[in-house]
């Protein structure tokens, strides 16, 4: 009996040396940072959900062991403290002794508020994180929902990253908004429609992050319902709305504006020269409602953070 106990104790001691064993001291604790590249440039308005007006304050984190799908950290909530540092809610996680870790983080931390569902997110050692999405093709369908952003950092370990794992968040979607440069006083803009927009697709980080299997073509409808035409121009009248990066046939897009002018309801149509929407960009459509509709677009890089450049 004594020999059996001693043997069991020796075996337990051997298993404790497994390469994925967690450390036990505060010096072994995993620390996370959100890189300074995240922050917007000198007052430039980043028209994304996460900007100076609505800063990132929490996110979820996974860590995978080496080139496997084994979860070392699973769906851990990370929040920013009063000292601006980031910490795991509920206690520290510690570095494994030998293995490297691949970190995947995403926001919003509550995916019920996101346009991406938890069940549509997956991970593989070869291509990293991926997710599928079916975006609502209306402003009403996106109300109360947030842009989805993520970070992915590989081959992290205690020796090189003890000070902190630097997370650079990426914007896989594009966003669009509408501005009014001129209109008759008292004109009511009921809605704005963008024709033939793709709304479903799959994004994979991979060696080159990209969208695939784009489909679900339908019209995107932004309900405006406001009276415009007076005051200082340009006026922001709608957005930002989250859309899938995509190409447009012939480099053109059709836009329809439903408005009421002096009691008369009409739909004004214009064609816009725009080849595509790209990840990480906002497309601000500037409308002029006069005797006819004219539209110009101003493309703004909504992500001036260096780390976002793939």
LINHU-V27982 format. One record per pair of residues at least 4 apart in sequence whose C-alpha atoms are under 7 Angstrom apart, sorted by the first residue. I is the first residue (numbers start at 0). GAP is how many residues later the second one is. Records with the same first field share a line. If there is no record, write none. Layout:
I: GAP, GAP
//
This chain:
0: 4
1: 4
2: 4
3: 4
4: 4
5: 4
6: 4
7: 4
8: 4
9: 4
10: 4
11: 4
15: 5
16: 4
18: 77, 78, 79, 80
19: 76, 77, 78, 79
20: 75, 76
21: 72, 73, 74, 75
22: 5, 71, 72, 73, 74
23: 4, 70
24: 4
27: 66, 67
28: 63, 64, 65, 66
29: 63, 64, 65, 132, 134
30: 132, 133, 134
31: 54, 132, 133, 134
32: 53, 131, 132, 133, 134
33: 132, 133, 134
34: 131, 132, 133
36: 268, 269, 270
37: 130, 131, 267
38: 266
39: 4, 6, 264
40: 263
45: 5, 256, 257
46: 4, 193, 235, 255
47: 127, 192, 254
48: 5, 97, 98
49: 4, 5, 6
50: 4
56: 22, 23
57: 20, 21, 22, 51
58: 18, 19, 20, 46, 47, 48, 49, 50
59: 15, 16, 17, 18, 45, 46, 47, 49
60: 13, 14, 15, 16, 42, 43, 44, 45
61: 9, 11, 12, 13, 14, 41, 42, 43
62: 8, 9, 10, 11, 38, 39, 40, 41
63: 4, 5, 6, 7, 8, 9, 37, 38, 39
64: 4, 5, 6, 7, 34, 35, 36, 37
65: 33, 34, 35, 36, 89
66: 58
67: 57
68: 55, 56
75: 12
76: 11, 12
77: 8, 9, 10, 11
78: 7, 8, 9, 10
79: 4, 5, 6, 7
80: 4, 5
87: 4
94: 62, 63
99: 55, 56, 57
100: 53, 54, 55, 56
101: 51, 52, 53, 54
102: 49, 50, 51
103: 47, 48, 49
104: 45, 46, 47
105: 43, 44, 45
106: 41, 42, 43
107: 6, 40
110: 5, 6, 7
112: 31, 32, 33
113: 31, 32, 33, 34
114: 20, 30, 31, 32, 33
115: 4, 17, 32
119: 11, 12
120: 9, 10, 11
121: 7, 8, 9
122: 5, 6, 7
123: 4, 5
126: 77, 78, 79, 80
127: 77, 78
128: 75, 76
129: 73, 74, 75
130: 71, 72, 73
131: 69, 70, 71
132: 67, 68, 69
133: 65, 66, 67
134: 64, 65
135: 5, 6
136: 4, 62, 82, 83, 84
137: 4, 82, 83, 84
138: 4, 82, 83, 84, 102
146: 95
148: 20, 21, 22, 23
149: 19, 20
150: 16, 17, 18, 19
152: 14
155: 5
156: 4
157: 4
160: 4
167: 139
169: 138
170: 108, 109
171: 107, 108
172: 69, 70, 71, 72, 106, 107
173: 68, 69, 70, 71, 103, 104, 105, 106, 107, 108
174: 65, 66, 67, 68, 106, 107, 108
175: 63, 64, 65, 66, 106, 107, 108
176: 61, 62, 63, 64, 106, 107, 108
177: 58, 59, 60, 61, 106, 107, 108
178: 55, 56, 57, 58, 105, 106, 107, 108
179: 53, 54, 55, 56, 57, 106, 107, 108
180: 52, 53, 54, 105, 106, 107
181: 47, 51, 106, 107
182: 4, 46, 105, 106, 107
183: 45, 106
184: 43, 44, 45
185: 41, 42, 43
186: 40, 41, 42, 72, 73, 74
187: 37, 38, 39, 40, 71, 72, 73
188: 35, 36, 37, 38, 69, 70, 71
189: 33, 34, 35, 36, 68, 69
190: 30, 31, 32, 33, 34, 66, 67
191: 29, 30, 31, 64, 65, 66
192: 26, 27, 28, 29, 62, 63, 64
193: 25, 26, 27, 60, 61, 62
194: 23, 24, 25, 58, 59, 60
195: 21, 22, 23
196: 20, 21, 22, 23
197: 16, 17, 18, 19, 20, 46
198: 16, 17, 18, 45
199: 14, 15, 16
200: 10, 11, 12, 13, 14
201: 9, 10, 11
202: 7, 8, 9
203: 5, 6, 7
204: 4, 5
223: 13, 14
244: 32, 33, 34
245: 30, 31, 32
246: 28, 29, 30
247: 4, 5, 27, 28
250: 22, 23, 24
251: 19, 20, 21, 22, 23
252: 18, 19, 20, 21
253: 16, 17, 18
254: 14, 15, 16
255: 11, 12, 13, 14
256: 10, 11, 12
257: 8, 9, 10
258: 6, 7, 8
259: 4, 5, 6
260: 4
267: 24, 25
268: 24
269: 23, 24, 25
271: 23, 24
279: 21, 22, 23
280: 19, 20, 21, 22
281: 17, 18, 19, 20
282: 14, 15, 16, 17
283: 13, 14, 15
284: 10, 11, 12, 13
285: 9, 10, 11
286: 7, 8, 9
287: 5, 6, 7
288: 4, 5
//
